[in-house]
Amino acid sequence: MSTINNVAQAAGVSTATVSRVINRSSNVLPETVERVEHAMTQVGYQTRDNRRLAINQGGDTIGLILSNFNSPFYGLLTQGVEKVARKYNRKLIVASGQYDPDLEEEALSYLLSKGCRNIVMHSKAMSDERLTHFASKLPGLVVVNRRVHEIEEQCVWLENRKGTYLATKHLLDQGHKKIGYISCEMDIDDKAERYSGYQLALEEAGIPVNPDWVEEVPFGELGGALAATNLLNKGLPITGLVSYNDFFAAAAIQVFSEHDISVPERLSVVGFDDVLPQCYFTPRLTTIRSPIESMAMNAARLCIEGPDSGVCRRFEPLLVRRESVATI
């Protein structure tokens, strides 16, 4: 168990200073309070009744940690948090974790050093154990777009597995038997959950998963193009395709079009997220809607209002039927 000496050493101050911070003495500089609080989080120091969490509450700010900045998905997520921040007259401070556990932890430490005690975190790299560790010490920390069972009350998430199940089932209902899947190669919770939904729908239909029809590719449009190219090199043995996200779907459809593979006449495609304008797609894309802005708003409310806020934590995916799926 961590001691006051561990905190003092980590913060570079005396044990007397740590004691004054814990007891909310008025004769401690704010920057020293921040440094000591940060050290407490680092070493896992706890006081009776979680008293230290009341120090420097940062009541005029709300923090947001994104996995990245470069997609409409994260724009909508930020927009949702910002709407709630404005309602509560909070300043929004944003940092990025870049899908890296160390950078996610660094971003969290940065926000804590700025006095943020209400933080919405989109974490895809940090382990469940580390998230649970931080959440147990920071009741104002809420994880969005991920479900961690140990801290479920501090999470807002989408039923990803159900989303790809609905997408695959929709193709099956239109007569498709040979259905491929574009997955991301990064080892994150969404990857496993979404693949599981695709797999479940096929198994229920009595169709074994063919690994040759599953492409794991890097994030971004280049990944979708690579998946389409790989499937074309295999002779395109499928008539239906479920995509991990709309970006993969958009790039794949472009490659197919360049090789005179028409959608949906030759190949039906279903995306996921519904965050890209439909001008990106010809024909308009059938997809699974992920209500990320609403999820972000609820996460922000939860981190400010607390567990009794009554906000919805568990969100359901919705199949949006457009023009990229044909009956065979």
Secondary structure as UniProt FT lines:
FT   HELIX           4..11
FT   HELIX           15..22
FT   TURN            23..24
FT   HELIX           30..43
FT   HELIX           48..54
FT   TURN            55..56
FT   TURN            59..60
FT   STRAND          61..66
FT   HELIX           72..87
FT   TURN            88..89
FT   STRAND          91..96
FT   TURN            98..99
FT   HELIX           101..113
FT   TURN            114..115
FT   STRAND          119..121
FT   HELIX           128..137
FT   TURN            139..140
FT   STRAND          141..144
FT   HELIX           149..154
FT   STRAND          155..158
FT   HELIX           160..173
FT   TURN            174..175
FT   STRAND          179..184
FT   HELIX           189..204
FT   TURN            205..206
FT   HELIX           211..213
FT   STRAND          214..217
FT   HELIX           221..233
FT   TURN            234..235
FT   STRAND          240..243
FT   HELIX           246..258
FT   TURN            259..260
FT   TURN            263..266
FT   STRAND          268..270
FT   HELIX           278..280
FT   STRAND          286..289
FT   HELIX           292..305
FT   HELIX           307..309
FT   STRAND          314..315
FT   STRAND          318..320
//
